[in-house]
Amino acid sequence: MINVLYFASIKEKLGLESEAFPYRPGMTLGDLLADVAEKHPGMKALTASKKFLYAVNQEVSATLSPLADGDEVAILPPLSGGHD
């Protein structure tokens, strides 16, 4: 299983902090994101309009990154704000 962690606006939209998805051999981060979007159609609208950050086992990763059974994937929306 792959444990997916949701943060900020995604967590609010889905009403979930995390959930598990089945691992498939050869699976990439992009494959997992497609599974998340299929289960939660509202995610497509969120991710289409913003550049999200993805981390696999607390390491920033690209959508082509391979996954392994037991990985933890964090989906973080873009950060906004800054210094005055």
Buried (B, 14 or more C-beta within 10 A) or exposed (E): EBEBBBBEEBBEBBEEEBBEBEBEEEBBBBBBBEBBBEEBEEBBEBBEEEEBBBBBEEEEBEEEBEBEEEBEBBBBBEEEEEEE
